[in-house]
Amino acid sequence: MSNKEILEQAMALKPEERLMIVEGLLKSLDEPDHKIDEIWAEEAEARLKAYREGRLEGIPIEEVFKDQ
């Protein structure tokens, strides 16, 4: 079944049923991915180490949020 066919069938459902599908899909996207979390933790540690060793320069928070 193609994505288009799935969407067409979903659109034919009652609003309450469509809401259940939408909620289920959104929930599936919010599930943590432990591998990605691990990669980001390693990256954060590497950046902090580089900053502490003077190999990475920080940006003042005022500059980060200016023009926001």
NORFENPE-V855394 format. One record per residue. N is the residue number from 1. NEAR is the number of other ideal C-beta (glycine too) atoms within 12 Angstrom. Layout:
BEGIN
n: {N N}
near: {NEAR NEAR}
END
This chain:
BEGIN
n: {1 2 3 4 5 6 7 8 9 10 11 12 13 14 15 16 17 18 19 20 21 22 23 24 25 26 27 28 29 30 31 32 33 34 35 36 37 38 39 40 41 42 43 44 45 46 47 48 49 50 51 52 53 54 55 56 57 58 59 60 61 62 63 64 65 66 67 68}
near: {9 8 9 10 11 14 16 12 15 21 15 13 16 11 12 10 15 17 14 15 21 18 14 15 16 12 12 12 11 10 12 12 12 10 10 12 13 13 13 15 14 14 15 15 14 16 17 15 14 15 15 13 11 9 12 15 12 14 11 9 9 9 11 10 9 9 6 7}
END
